[in-house]
Amino acid sequence: MKKIEKLLFDLRDEEYAAFQAKLTPTVDRELFIGVRVPEVRKLAKALKDDPLSSDFLRELPHRYYDENMLHALLISEIRDYGKAVEETDRFLPYVDNWAVCDIMSPKVFKKHKAQLLEKIRGWTESGETYTVRFGIEMLMSHYLDGDFRPEYLEIPARLRSDEYYVNMMIAWFFATALTKQWGAAIPYLEGRRLDEKVMKMTVRKARESYRITEEQKAYLNTL
């Protein structure tokens, strides 16, 4: 057993493995070690400057879900933008579930918004389920506040997919956009600019948000 794999197995929780497997149906049950997310985060922080982590990042594909979670969190700790992008691009083809996809968020990205936007466009146009999802997630994380421009809404709005995990992320993006940029986002729903199933998901998620007013929720119901 490799050293990092052993570190993960030392943190194993069988009950948590069963729980996580139910939430992540695209991954075989036998591939869950059962390490709780806070423990994986702690391990990533402990290993980020360890030579072991460099070797581990080169060892693709991994066998276990928990190894992929650790890989995503190690990428998130990389301080150099170019290196973070390089490792992200190398890892994304091996991402096969929403949890690993969504936990990966390199901290250095927020300091390189102009460069990151071009990468986001490429990721969202890739046609690969979790690469597209990751691109939309990065757009949602970094461009709906101070760096927002209305034209950024076009990036997810023009996407059409039969993949549930892509459509759910588009819905999550627009539901979040409604909470932060209502005036720019609501025309996309009023004008039926989104795929019908995505629009329904968006309205449902927005209605569940405490950041949407009761008046806004009532209006969304009319759509």
C-alpha positions in Angstrom: 0.0 0.0 0.0 1.3 3.4 -0.9 2.0 5.9 1.9 -0.7 8.4 1.2 -3.2 5.6 0.6 -2.2 4.2 4.0 -2.7 7.6 5.6 -6.3 7.7 4.2 -7.1 4.2 5.4 -5.8 5.1 8.9 -8.7 7.7 8.9 -11.3 5.3 7.6 -14.9 5.4 8.9 -17.0 2.6 7.4 -20.3 4.2 8.3 -19.3 7.5 6.5 -18.2 5.5 3.5 -21.7 4.0 3.2 -23.3 7.4 3.7 -21.0 9.1 1.1 -21.6 6.3 -1.4 -25.4 7.0 -1.3 -24.7 10.7 -2.1 -22.4 9.9 -5.0 -24.1 7.3 -7.1 -21.7 7.6 -10.1 -18.9 6.0 -8.0 -18.8 2.3 -7.1 -19.4 1.6 -3.4 -16.1 -0.4 -3.1 -14.1 2.7 -4.0 -15.0 4.7 -0.9 -12.5 4.5 2.0 -14.7 6.6 4.2 -12.6 9.6 5.3 -14.6 12.6 6.5 -14.1 15.8 4.6 -12.6 17.8 7.5 -10.0 15.0 7.9 -9.2 15.1 4.2 -8.8 18.9 4.4 -6.4 18.5 7.4 -4.4 16.0 5.5 -4.2 18.2 2.4 -2.9 21.1 4.5 -0.4 18.8 6.3 0.9 17.4 2.9 0.8 20.5 0.7 4.6 21.2 1.1 5.6 17.6 1.5 7.4 15.9 -1.5 4.9 13.1 -1.1 2.2 15.4 -2.4 4.2 16.1 -5.7 4.5 12.4 -6.3 0.9 11.8 -5.4 -0.3 14.5 -7.9 1.5 12.6 -10.7 -0.1 9.3 -9.8 -3.2 9.4 -12.0 -5.6 7.8 -12.2 -6.2 7.0 -8.5 -8.3 4.1 -7.4 -10.2 5.5 -4.5 -12.8 8.3 -4.3 -11.0 9.6 -1.2 -7.7 9.8 -3.1 -9.5 12.0 -5.7 -10.9 14.2 -2.9 -7.4 14.6 -1.5 -6.0 15.3 -5.0 -8.6 18.1 -5.5 -7.8 19.7 -2.1 -4.1 19.5 -2.8 -4.6 21.4 -6.0 -6.7 24.0 -4.1 -3.6 24.7 -1.9 -1.2 25.4 -4.8 0.0 29.0 -4.5 1.3 29.5 -8.0 -1.4 30.3 -10.6 0.3 28.6 -13.6 1.0 25.5 -11.6 -2.6 25.4 -10.2 -4.0 25.7 -13.8 -1.7 23.0 -15.1 -2.6 20.6 -12.3 -6.3 21.4 -12.6 -6.2 20.7 -16.4 -4.3 17.4 -15.8 -6.8 16.2 -13.1 -10.1 17.2 -14.6 -10.3 14.3 -17.1 -10.2 11.9 -14.2 -13.0 13.7 -12.2 -16.0 11.4 -12.3 -18.4 12.8 -9.6 -19.9 16.0 -8.4 -18.3 15.9 -4.9 -14.7 15.9 -6.1 -15.5 18.5 -8.8 -17.2 20.8 -6.3 -14.6 20.6 -3.6 -11.7 21.7 -5.9 -11.3 25.5 -5.7 -7.7 26.8 -6.0 -7.3 29.8 -3.7 -4.9 31.4 -6.1 -7.6 31.8 -8.8 -9.1 34.8 -7.1 -5.9 36.8 -7.7 -5.9 36.1 -11.5 -9.5 37.0 -12.6 -8.6 38.1 -16.2 -6.6 35.0 -17.0 -9.1 32.7 -15.2 -12.0 33.9 -17.3 -10.4 32.6 -20.5 -9.8 29.2 -18.8 -13.5 29.2 -17.7 -14.6 29.7 -21.2 -12.5 26.8 -22.3 -13.7 24.5 -19.5 -17.4 25.2 -20.2 -17.0 24.5 -23.9 -15.2 21.2 -23.4 -18.2 19.0 -23.6 -16.9 16.9 -20.6 -19.5 16.7 -17.8 -17.3 17.6 -14.8 -15.0 19.9 -16.7 -18.0 21.9 -17.7 -19.5 21.8 -14.2 -16.1 23.0 -12.8 -16.0 25.9 -15.2 -19.5 27.0 -14.2 -18.6 26.6 -10.5 -15.6 28.9 -10.9 -17.6 31.5 -12.7 -20.2 31.4 -9.9 -17.5 31.6 -7.2 -15.5 34.5 -8.7 -17.6 36.6 -11.0 -21.0 37.3 -9.3 -19.8 39.9 -6.9 -17.4 42.8 -7.4 -16.1 41.5 -10.7 -19.5 40.9 -12.2 -20.4 41.9 -15.8 -23.8 41.1 -17.3 -22.3 39.4 -20.3 -20.8 36.7 -18.0 -24.3 35.2 -17.7 -24.2 34.3 -21.3 -21.5 31.7 -20.6 -23.8 29.2 -18.8 -27.0 30.4 -20.5 -25.9 29.2 -23.9 -25.0 25.7 -22.7 -27.3 22.8 -23.6 -26.7 19.4 -22.0 -28.4 16.1 -21.3 -26.2 15.7 -18.2 -28.0 16.1 -14.9 -24.8 17.3 -13.1 -24.2 20.0 -15.7 -27.8 21.2 -15.7 -27.9 21.3 -11.9 -24.8 23.5 -11.8 -26.3 25.9 -14.4 -29.4 26.1 -12.2 -27.3 26.6 -9.1 -25.4 29.4 -10.9 -28.5 31.2 -11.9 -30.2 30.8 -8.6 -27.1 32.3 -7.0 -27.1 35.1 -9.7 -30.7 35.9 -8.7 -29.6 36.5 -5.1 -26.7 38.7 -6.1 -27.5 40.2 -9.4 -31.3 40.0 -9.7 -31.7 42.8 -12.3 -29.3 41.2 -14.7 -30.3 37.6 -14.1 -34.1 37.7 -14.1 -34.4 38.5 -17.8 -32.9 35.1 -18.6 -35.9 33.5 -16.9 -38.5 36.0 -18.2 -37.2 35.5 -21.7 -37.0 31.7 -21.4 -33.3 31.9 -22.3 -32.6 28.8 -20.3 -33.3 25.2 -21.2 -36.8 24.3 -19.8 -35.5 21.7 -17.3 -32.8 24.1 -16.1 -35.3 26.9 -15.7 -37.4 24.7 -13.4 -34.4 23.7 -11.4 -33.4 27.3 -11.1 -36.8 28.5 -9.8 -36.9 25.6 -7.4 -33.4 26.4 -6.0 -34.1 30.1 -5.8 -37.4 29.5 -3.9 -35.4 27.6 -1.3 -33.0 30.5 -0.8 -33.3 32.7 2.3 -31.6 35.5 0.2 -34.5 35.7 -2.1 -37.4 37.9 -0.8 -40.9 36.6 -0.5 -42.0 39.1 -3.2 -39.3 37.8 -5.5 -40.3 34.2 -4.8 -43.9 35.1 -5.6 -42.8 36.5 -8.9 -40.7 33.5 -9.7 -43.8 31.3 -9.1 -45.5 33.2 -12.0 -42.8 32.1 -14.3 
